[in-house]
Structure formats: structure tokens, C-alpha cells
């Protein structure tokens, strides 16, 4: 169902940062998301959509159509601080030049290309959006930052302890680094400002006859949890009963929506989260609930911000020919993954927060507070899945996704539970645009082929699923945690306390919570999956600077 060159669609790709599976209305949330509700009601919900287990690897897959270990983010750049990764292909720490970036391909095909938001795929001008196919880009280059652009620790004379972030070169526009103190508006708030800038780009493009590719990657609701106070107050008291009650309410709603079956056995909360709430005193519970109120407000503002972009497309008459995709880049964040390396280490980070930020109850969520909400709330939003961001279980990689494009989506397809991944987005876009898959040489360099495939046959009603539901093979690895999936069977290897220090086996079609390890019951299936892991390891050029997990004990 590829489009002709005269009717080529526009594309709007929206990425939320660390959003949980049930954190938006279409996936069962109590948080107000009327814009996403409307997009989902006229589009399709992808309820079995998968990413990498952390943000920059996912983004590399989105922009390359291939595995993160091939595209340059085999490990997050924040964690490649020693020379063991030097010269290792696939571990450059940025979207490498062995892949053709989606924005480059569309730009070469005559698309106007715009971006506003988080990049996290390279910190230099040579690896920034301006060098990877974007005509205009207003960019936060790093993985996380203050949503009000309040970074007092970086003005300290000892700021060099924060590594590359101390240079201050983490904002860019028109191919030039911006001074965060001089060039960022005083009334800046990440979600609002990113959406407004994208609308400005779309409104002022020079040739409105050309189709456009617009990329809107928010930094919210990634911590630090911060939001406008008036939006926070909307959710006052919503979470006073705690994460366990929220989890049960979300699960009930997911069943009502037909996203999960009524007999599903949800995974238990993780170690450190299961008893967190009951061990808190009244003051600690109030503080924890307040953090969740701020988080809800951040999601609310994301929806409002998307609404302004959608309103613009409706006003210009372009909404009908614009493919819109909304997704989260990984599971909800139950810890503070990127903060430790960016804030100088665990000890330094605590000192920085104590010195420069005010986390008193009344100030939580303000520009000069710095908080995250912890593993229990993350587990609540990822149920029935096990774990959250950085885990290789479904809690780290199964994410909400909504697609709206009436010209290519069968009206009867309101939601699909067919397995798919973020690697499929680039092939889908190229299919809809009638653009051939990129091949070598591309812009004078040799490139690798895409591993994903187009969604168009399934969403248009021509095929029953995105991939072969029995034979599709997909692998994941990050931080030494690894998984391989063939159809409904998934083998995982995780070190304690997350896992058993040996290969486990799950049928995720029957057991989406990965509760029952059937490795002893199905030893031949496990053996086959481990062999498939070896192939995946070799094909992607994976590298492990520590223990060689290919040699771990297995059944």
C-alpha cells in the first residue's frame, strides 16, 4: 500500500521518555490524555510493541531500522568510560555511519525534515541532528536534564566533575551550540517548548508543497520530576493509596480495554519495591504520592503539547495525510540510570542535590527540586510485565504505541497484539513514502541493511500479523542482561537479584508476566533459543568487556 510520489504522506513521530505501559488513557491510565485518546480512537493501538531496555539504544534502532549493537549504541555512551570499548564497531556511543539515518533517507528523497527535543545519539556537531539529515533541529543532546533548564551545579567552579556535561554544549539549533543561560527562553519548560518550536518550524517552512518528517522526542516524563504547579494540583490525592492500589486499578482497566486477558497472572513487584510502601511512615507516603502526582502532571503536559501540534495540522489541513506515531522509548524508570555517570557518581550526586536543590514537600516538582519516584510506581505502570527500564524482561521493553494514519490503516483494526519492534518503524515509513530501502553506497559510505520490516501489510488488513508469530527471532542485550525470542518463546539471562544467574525460559503469549520459568519442562526449546542467541551475538558483533555471557551455565 505504498503511496505514490504525488500523495506522499507527512510523518510525525512522537517519543515519550521513560513512559510506563499504562501511563496514557488508551492503555488504561487515570491521567488525562484526551489528545492521545482521540488519536487512538481514530487509529490503532499496538499493544505488543517492543523497544530496547533504555533510551539511546532504542533511538538508534528507530533511526536505523536495525539492532542497537550494529547502529552504534551497543552500550549507552554514559557507561562507556574506559578504553575497553575503543575501536569496537557498534559501540561508538553515537548513531554511527554504518547506518543510513531515517532523516537522511527522507531528506534525500525530497522531504523537509524537522526535529525538536531530545537527541541522545551523539554530542558533537558531526553526530548531531544537523549532520544526520535534519533541515532544522532544536535539540537537547544529552539523555536527561532539568525540565526548566535550571542547572545550578554546572555554574560551580568545580563543575568539571560532571564530565562532558560540564562543557555546557548540550543545546543546539541550526548547527550551532546554544548557551543555556543566554539562548534558552526564561519561560522554558521542556514539553511545552519542544512542541512550540516544532509548530514554529512547520509553520515557517519555505516549501509547504514538500512532504515533511517531524520528530518530537520529549525529555518527559524522565526525572527529575518537574511540572507546572497548576497541572500538579489536578492530581492531588490521586495516589494517596499507594502503588499497589494503582497497580490493581491499572490492571483492571487493561482487562476492560481488552489489552490483557482477564486471567493474566501479573508479575510481582521487584525486589526493593514490593514492600516499599508498607514500610513507609505517613510522611514518607505523602512524599511518595506527591512525586507520582508530579509524574502524572508531566504526562498530562505531554498530551497538551501534542495537542498543539495536532491542532496546527488540523488548521493547515494536513492532518489527513500525516502518519502520526506515539511511543515510549522503554519501560518506566524505577531508578536513576543516567544520573550517576552524569552527576559525577553516586556519592557526588547526593551531595549535588543536597547543595543545589530543595526537595522539601511543598517544593517537590518545582524547577529547583530533583526527585524520581522509585521502583514501586514504575512496577505499577508496567504491570502485568516484570521489571522496568534497563531490565531485559517485558517490563523494560514492552511499551505503549499508537499509530494514526487512516489512508493505510483498516478501519476495523482498532488494536493489535501482534509482536513488533521499534526497528520496524523506519521500514514502515519508507514503505508508505514509496522510498526504496537504502543500500550501499549511501552518501558515499558503506551501510548495513535494515533488520525491521514494514507494518503496512498488517495494519492495512492484508496480513494477520506484523511478523511470523511462530518463527520471528529478536534479541536484546544491555548491561549484561540478555534475551532471545522466537515466536512466543523467550529465553532470558539475568544476574541476581534480578534473575537466577542462568538461562530461564518463558512462553510470553501464555505468561506475559514471565512468572513461570519452564526451562526444566522444555529443555529442547531452551537449547534451541540459546543456539539462536549465539547466532544473534555473532550477527550483531556484540561485545562484552566483562564476563563472556555466551559461556554461562545453562540447562
N, C-alpha and C positions, 0 to 999 in steps of 0.2 A: 504493500500500500504506500509505496514511496511517492512523495509529492513531485510534481514537475517543477522545472525551474521558474515557471511563471506563477506558481502558487506556493512557493517555498514558505514554510511556516517560520514564525519567530520562535525563540526559545527563552524561557525564564526558568532558571534553575535556582532554587532556594535551599540553603543548607542551614539548619539549626545546629548549634554546638553543644553536644552532650545532653540532648533532649531524650527523656525516657520514652519507652514504648507507648505508655498510656497517658502521656502528658498533654495531648491535644484532644479536643472534642470528638473528632471522628474515630479515635481509638479509646474512648471511654473516660476522658478526663472531666472533672468538675470545673477546670479552669476555662474561662470564657475565651473561645476561639471561633467567633462567628464567621470570619473570613475563610478559615480553613474548613469549617463545617460546610460552607457554601461550595467551595472548590471540590470537596469530596462528594457532595451530593450531586454534582454535575460531572463528576469524573469517576476515578476508580481508586480504591484503597488497595495497596499492595501489602498484605498482612504477613508475608513470608520473605520480606526484603532483608538482605544481609550486607554488612559493611565489614571493614577491618575493626579491630577492637580499640582503636584510638584514632584521633582526628587526622593527623597529617598522612598516615598510610592510606586512610580512606580517600582523602582528597587526591592523592596520587593515582589511585585506581579510577576515580571519577574522571580525571583529566587525561588518562592514558588508555582506558579500556582494558588494562592488564593488571597483573599482580603487583602489589607494592614492592616486593623484593626485586622485581625487574625494573620498576619505574623510578627507583632511587630512594624510597623510604622503607627499606628492609628493616630499619630501626628508626625511631624518632630521633631527629637531629639533637634534641636536648640530652639524649642519653649516649651520644657517640662522642665522648670527651677524651678518648685515648686513641693512640695510633693503631690499635688493632683493626680498625675499620678502614684505615687508609688504603686507597687503591682497590678496594673491593667493589666491583660493579654491582649496582643495585643498592649500595649503602653510601651514596653521595650526600644524603641529608637534604636533598632538594629534588624537584622533579627533573630527572636527568634528560639528556638529549638523545638517549637511545629510543625515546618515545616521541611520537607526534602528539603535541598537546591538542585537546579538543578545540581550544580557542584558536590555535594556529591553523588547524584544518578548516574551520569555519571562516576565518579571516581570508585565507587563500581562496575560498570558494565564493567570496563576494559578500560575506556577512559583515555588518557593523558589530563590533564586539565591545561590551561594556562590563565593568565589574565594580562593585562597591562592597567592601567588607574584608574579612579575614582571608589571608592567602595561605600561610604556613607551609609553603612549598619552595622556599628559598629566600635568603636575606639580602642578597646582593642585587645590584641593578641588572646584572647579566641573568639572574634567575628569577627576577621579579615579573609580575604580570605584563609590564611594558615590553619585556623581551620574549614573552611567550604567547603573543597573539592578541593582546587586548589593545584596542584603539584608545580607550580611556579607562583608567582604573584609579580608584580612591581606595588605598589599601593599607590595612594593618598587617604587617608582615609576620608577626610572631604568633605563637599559639594561644596566648592569653594576655589580658591587660585590663586595666581599670575601665569600667564602662562609662565613667565620666571624665576620662583622661586625667585622672588625679594620681600622679606617681611621685610623691614627695621623696621617697628613698633614693630616686635617681638624681636628685639635686644635691645629695650629700657628697662631700668631697671624697668619701670612701666608696663611691658608687661603683668603682671598678670591680668590686667583689661580685657584681651581678653579671659578669661575663659580657657577652656581646650586646646584651640589652643596655649596658651602661653607655654605649656609644650614642644612644638616642636615635639611631637610624632605624626606626621601626614603623614609621609612617611614610607613605609615598603617594604622589599623584603626578600625572603627566611625565613619568620617568624621573622625577626629582624627589629626593628625600625632603620630608617636611620637618620643621621644628615643632615639636609637640607643644611647646609653651607659647609659640607665636602664631602658628598656622592652623591650629585646631580651634574651632569656634568655642567661645566661652560657655555656650549653652549645649555643648556636645553631650549626647547620650547615644551609645553605640547603635542600638537597633533603629532608633528614630533617625539618626544622622545618616546611617548607611542607606536606608530606604529613600530618604530625601535626596541624597546625592545621585542615586540611581535614576530616580524620576527626572532629575535635572539633566542627566546625560541623555536619557531617552527623549526628553522634550526638546533638547537643543542639538540633536544630531543633524549633521549637514545634509544628508541624503536620506529622507524618510521613505523613499521608494525602495531602498535596500532592506532586506530582512535583517533582523538583529538577533544576537545572542547576548542575553543579560544574565549575569551571575551575581546572586545576592547571598553571600555567606555571612551569617550573623556571628558575632562573638558570644551572644547569649544563647541559652541560659548558663553558659560556663561561668564558674566562680571567677572572681569574687562576686557574691550575690549582691546585686545592687539594682535598684529600680526607683522610679519616681514615687514619692511618698503617697500621692493620691491614689495611685494604682495599687500600691501595697495595702492600703486601707480597705479596699474592696474585699480582700481575702482574710480580714481579721476574724479570728475564731474558727476558720475553716479546718484547721489542722490540730486543734487542741486535743483531740482524742488519740493522736499519735500515728505513727507509720503503719502499725499492724491493722488498725481500723481502715486507714486509707487503702491499704493493700486489698482488704476484703471487698471494699466498695468498688475499687477498680476492676477486680476480677469478676464481680457480679455484672458489672456493666459490659465488660468484654464478652461475657457469655450472652448477654441480652442482644448485643450487636452482631452476634454470630461470628466473632473473630476467633474465639476459642470454644471448644466443646464444653458442655456442662459438666462432663465427668473428668475434666482435666485435673491432674494432680500437680499443683504448683510446687516449684522448688521451695525449700525452706530458705529463710534469710541466712545470709552468710555468717561465718564466724565473726564476732565483733558487732554484729547488727541485731541478731536475734533477741538478745536481752537488753539492748541498749536503752530502750525507752523505760522499761520497768525498773531499771537500776537508777534512773534519774530522780532527783527530788523535784518539787513543784517549780522551783525557779529554773532549773535546767530544762525541764519540759517546756516551759513557756518560751525560753530562748530558742529551743529547737523548733518549736512550732512557728515562731516568728521567722526563722530562716526559711522555712518552707513557704510561708506567706510571700516572702520576697521572691523566691523562686517562681511561684505562681504568677506574680506580677510581671516578672521578666518574660514569661511565656505569653502573657496577655499582651504585652507591648510588642512582642514579635508579631503577633497576629494583627494588631493595629497597624504596624508598619507595612506588613504585606498588603494590607487593605489599601494603603495609599498608592502602592504600585499597581494593584489591580484596578483601582478606581481610574488611574491615569490611562490604562489600557482600554478601559470601557469608554472613557471620554474621547479617546482618539479613534475608536472603532477598530482597535487591533486585537481585542480580547478573543474574538472568534478564530483568529488564525495564529494564536500563540499557544504553544505547548508549554504548560506550567507543571513543574515538578517540585514538590516539597519533601524533604527528607531530613533525618538526623544523621550525624556523621559517625555515631557509635552509641553504645548504651549509656545510660545515665552515669554521672561521675560520683562514685561513692567515696573518693579520697581526694587527693590534690596532686594528681600525677605530674603535670608540667611545672608546678610551683617550686618544687625542691631544687631542680637544677637552675631555674631562672632566678631564684631568690638566694642563691649562694649556698644552699644546703639546708638540711632540716633544722639545725641549731640556729643558723643565721636567719632563716625565715621567721622563726618565732620572735627573735629579737627585733626584726624589722617591723613586724606587725605591732608589737608592744610599743615601739618607739614612735611610729608614724600614724597609727590608726586607732580609732576609737570604736571598740566593739561592745560598748555598753548597750543595754537592751534597747533604749529609745533611739539609739543611733544605727542599729543594725539595718543594713540596706542603703545607707547613705553613701555619698561619694568617698568619705574618709573612714568607711568601715571595710573590713576584709574578712569575709567568712565564707564557709561552704557548709553544706547541710549534712554530710556524713552518709555512711553506708545503709542505714535503715531506710531512709527516704528513697535512696536510689533503688534498693531492692523492691520497695513498694511499687515504684513506677515501672520496673522491669518484669514484674510477675506476669505470667507464670514462669518466666525464664529464670535461670540460675545465674547469680552474679551480676556484674555491671561492667562499666568501662574498664578495659585492659584485660578482662577475663576472656578466654577463648571459648567459653560456654555461650549459650544463646543470649544470656544477659548482657554480654559485651558486644554482640554482633548482629542481633535481630532488632531492627529499627522500624519506626513508622515511616511510611512513604505514601504520598498522594500524588496522582497524576491526573491532569485535566487537559484533554485535547479532543473535543467532540468529533472532529473530522476523521480521526483514526481509531477511536475507542467505541466498541459496540455498545449501544445504549443499554443493553441488558446486563452488561458486565459492571456491576457496582463495586464489587471487591473480589480479589482473587487470593487464594492461599498457595498459589504455585510458587515454588522456590525460585528466587532470583537474587542477583547481587549488584552492587554498585558498578562493577565492571561492565554491566550491560547498558548503562546509560549512554555512553559515547556511541556504541554501535546503533542504538535506537535513534539517537538524534541524527546521525549520518543517514540512516535509512529513511527517516521522514523527510530529510532535506534533499534526498536524491544524490548524495555525495558518496563516491566510492571510498572504501576503506583505504587509509593511507598506506603507501608502500615505499620501499627504498628505491632511489634516494629521495628523501623528503627534506626540502630546504637545504640540500647539499650534504645531508648526513644519512648514515645508515640507521634504520629504525627496526624495532621488533614489531610483530603483528599483535593485534588485539586478541585477548582471550575471551572477552564477553561476546554476547550475541544479542540481536535485536529483539525487543519486546513486541514489535508491531504485529507479527502473526498471531500472538495470543490475545492482545488487547483488542484486535480487530475481529476476533471471533473465528479466525481461520485454523487455529491450533488449540488443543486442550490445555496446554501448559507452556510456560516460558522455555523450559528445558525438558529433557527426558527425565521424568520423575523417578525413574528407577536406576538410571545409569550416570546422570550428571555428576562429575567429580570436581570438588572445590576444596582448596586447602587454606589454612590460616596459620600464622605464626607471629608472635610478638612477645618480647620479654622472656623468651624461652618456653612459653606456653604454646602448644600447637594442637591442631585439629585437622582431620581429613574427613570429607563427607562424600559418600556415594549414594545417590538417591536418598532414602530415609535414614541410612545408617551413618553414624558419625562416631569416629574414634577420637578421643582427646587424651593428651598427656599434660598433666599439671603437677607441679611440685606441691608438697604440703605447705601450709594447711589447706590450700585451695583444692588440691587433688590428692591422689593416692601414691604419687611417685611411680606410677606405672600406667600403661595404656588402659583406658576404660572404653566401653562400647555402649552406645545408646541408639535406640530407634526413635528419632526425634519426631516422626509422624505420630507414633503412639504415645511417646513420652517427651513432650516438648520441654518439660522442666528438667530433663536429664537427671531424673531421680533414681532410676533403676539401672545400674551397671549390669549388662548382660554378657560381659566378656567371657564368663565361665560357661554360659549357656550356648553361646555362638562363637566358639573359638576359631572356626574356619573363616567366618566373616571378619573377625578381628584380624586374623592373619592376612587376609586379602587387603584390608584397609591399610595395614602397616606397610605392605608392599606398595600400595598406591602412594603412601606418604613418601617413601623413598624416591619414587618417580617425581613427585611434586617437588621434593627437596632438590633434586638434580635439575629439573627443568627451570626452576626459578633462580638457580645459582645462590641458594640460601647459604648464609654464613653464620656460624655461632662462635663467638670469641671465647666462650667458656666450655662447659661440658658438651660433648658431641651427643645430642639427644637421639641421634639415629641409632645409637648403640645401647639405649636404655633397655632395661629388663622388661620384657613383655610376655604375655601368656601365649 
